[in-house]
């Protein structure tokens, strides 16, 4: 059953009605007896509640059509938010120069947390310009999680 639900979630990115929507993270897990389907999405211009609702309805229709039916499940769709997850090298390239926080599963220079501007980006690693550790190349394989760091001062500088 889990693999059927995961297959449905994987079709979301290729569904024509969701062109331009980027699926950043999906999980299918259990909460007691119920399956929990969680999806985090982003798109140029932002994500609103209408988009989250449309994605939820799409997933619910597809899950309800499974044979045998899924008895108990819930669908959660969320925006990537201000502190958007960075998952692929392309994400780091797109946001080069922006502030990011990276947590690693291995010690790099006796540290596991790095915060600073995104510098050089290769297929194997990203360099974080951490003011305390200096420019630090971090291999993607060593990353536990990474996300943008929201800076409210940038919003205040925008012209209205």
N, C-alpha and C positions, 0 to 999 in steps of 0.2 A: 504494500500500500504506500509506504513512504517513497519508494522509487517512482511510483506513478505520480504522486504529488510533486516530487522534484522535477520530473519531466514536464509537467504542466508549467511550473514556475520558470523553467528554462525557456519556454516558448514566448514568454513575455517580451523579451528584447526584440524578437523578430515579428511580433504582431504589428500589422500595418497601422492600427489605430494608436500605437504608442511609438511611432517613429520619432526619433530625437530624445526619447527617454533612455537614460542610462541606468541600468540595474547595477548598483554598487555592491549589495550584499543580500544574500538570501539564506535563510535557514529554515529547515523543516525539523521540528523537534516534538517532544511530548511534554505535556503538562498534565500529570495524572493520566487519565484515559484519553484526553483530547490531543489531536495533532495541532500544533501551532505553526502556522506558515507566516514568516516574517520577511518582509521585503523592504529594502532601503533604496530609494530612487533619487535621481537628480535629472535636471534638464536645463538647457540654456534658458535664462530668464526666470528660473526658479520653479518650484513645485507648489501647487496650491491644493486645497482640500478637494476640489473637483477632480483633479488628476488622481489623487489617492483613492477617491471613491470609485472612479472609473476602473482603476487597476484592481481594486478589491472585488468589484462586481465581475470583472473578467475572470479572475481566479476562482471565485465562488461558482460561477456558471460552469467552468471547466471541471472543477472538483466534484460538483453535484452530478455531473454526467458520467462519472466513473462507474464501472461495473466490476466488482461489487461496490456499492456505495460506501462512502466514508461516513460513519455514524456520528462522530463528534470531532469537530475541528473549529478553529477560528483563524481568520486572516488579519494580519496587521501590516499596513502599508504606511511608511513614513518617509518624509523628506530627509535628505542628507543633512540639512540644517546648516547653520553658520560654520560649524566646525566639521566640515565635510570630510569623510574618510578618504584617504589616499591609498589606493590598492594596487594600481599598475604603474609601470614606468611612464605611460602616457599621462596619467594623472599628475605625476610630478612634473613632467614637461609642460603641461598646460598651465600649471600654477607656479612655474619658476619665478623666483623673486618674492613670492608670498611667504609669510611665516607659517611654519609647520612644527608639529611635535611628533617625534618618532620614539617609540619604545621598542627596545630590542630584546631578543631572547638570550643573547650572548653579551658579555661585557666587551665593550669596545673602548679601549683607553680607560679602563676601570669605571665605565659608566654604562647605564642602560637607558637613560633618557636624554634626548637631545632636542633643543628648541631653538629655532632660528630660521633665517631665510633659506629657501630652497636654492641651492647653487647648481653645480654641474649635475646632469642627469645622463646616465648611460643605461645600457640594457641590463647591467649587472648590479649597479649601485646608484645611490643618490648622495650628493654631498650636502650636508646641513651646515650652514654657517652659524654655528652655535657661539655666542659671545664668550662663553666660559671654556668650552673645549676647543674652540677654533674650528676651521673648516674640517669636517669629519665625513669621510666617505663611509656610507652604511650600505652593506649588501642587502638586497631585497630578501634574500634567504634568511637573514638574521632579524628581520623586522617582525615584531609581535603585532604592533598596530601603528598606524600613522594617521594624522588628520591635520587639516588646516587649523590655524589659531586665529580666532576672530579678534579683530582690532577695531573697537568702536570709533577710534580716532579717524580711521579711514572713511567711515560714514559721514563724520562731521566735516571732512574736507571736500566732499562731493558738492558740486554746484547744484543748486535747486532750480 
